[in-house]
């Protein structure tokens, strides 16, 4: 296991450096393209901000560069090559900020939330940024010309699509924020946006499709297959858009309660499989972190108490959902469909998100999605990689049989602490987990 020193820079004039020992690694990560210097990532974010003529505050711009640096670091340091037991890495981040005093207040909470999210040890070291970032990227200040009331994440998945339909059906003036790094992601997002505009009108919403792709061929970079820190970037992108418009604008993160809790299905899935993208504890830490920065936008997951099947059944435009749900993309590795001789972007059918999705489709009666593998007609071997998630679900469901409701709480807590105000709220977490697992059980039977 090596300690990695990651020096984040967003200016050619930044000469900061650190000395490392022979057993340590150093990586200079430029979040912007400099003359004659290859960037550590490709992105259209700064171009899109210029086109939109919006200017984040200095601290929000710091947050943008930090989130780009964190996400890129996660993607260019291989867990297999540099992690303890091929998983947990030790990462020291050196970050220029506009106000050391303000950012130092967040340091402890920021390190905790990143470590909880990715399973790594993060150490953050802030330094004063002498460059005036607003002038550097030549942004032009604007406020909220479209009178946007809400900003919501839009991944192109089923949950975000249902969230979008419900907001538009409620006549909300909304801006959607997407992130993509693959062709299939962008294609799904673009097609869904086009159809939403056909249904609700060109002026019914605005949207951003932000491209961020770490350069895994860059200098000392090594390819990391997981992307645990992606949600930090995604949340920051949505928050940046919302806060730049108005700090009173709500920021919506649509995710069903079963996926949000993401309880490990077996005891061996407490690390690599227990992703925490919208886990309640992670979101509570993120909210605390941004409040410490002086960012006051409310962050809301309106579907925390709903299963995916319930989200589908309660969608406010059933006709549109039936028509377009097959175009949404939930699969963990949809690009792999090309290995089966099919076009990229077809869901595999056997990963955890695909199984939960098919269970929801069965419950709601809304079908039509194309899968590479029909796991009910041709169940893959439970000893194979493609059968491992099915086996894990069956083991988890077997463990739940005849268990007292109160003991299920310990399963839920195995993926992380749960913030709750009273016993009734804790019961709601338990109930949504049990209902979600029941949906899966009905599908796998």
Buried (B, 14 or more C-beta within 10 A) or exposed (E): BBBBBBBBBBBBEBEEEEEBEEEBBBBBBBBBEBEEEEBBBEBBBBEBBBEBEBBBBBBBBBBBBBBBBBBBBBBBBBBEEBBEEEBBBBBBBBBBBBBEEBBEBBBEBBBBBBBBBBBBBBBBEBBEBEBEBBEBBEBEEEEBEEEBBBBBBBBBBBBBBBBBBBBBBEEBBBBBBBBBBBEBBBBBBBBBBEBBBEBBEEEBBBBBBBBBBBBBEBEEBBEBEBBBBBBBBBBBBBBBBBBBBBBEBBBBBBBBBBBBBBBBBBEEBEEBBBBBBBBBBBBBBBBBBBEBBBBEBEBBBBBBBBBBBBBBBEBEBBEBBBBBBBBBBBBBEBBBBBEEEEEBBBBBBBBBBBBBBBBBBBBBEBEEBEBBBEBEEEBBEBEEEBBBBBBBBBBBBEEBEEEEEEEBBEBBBEBBEBBEEEEEEBBBBBBBBBBBBBBBBEBBE
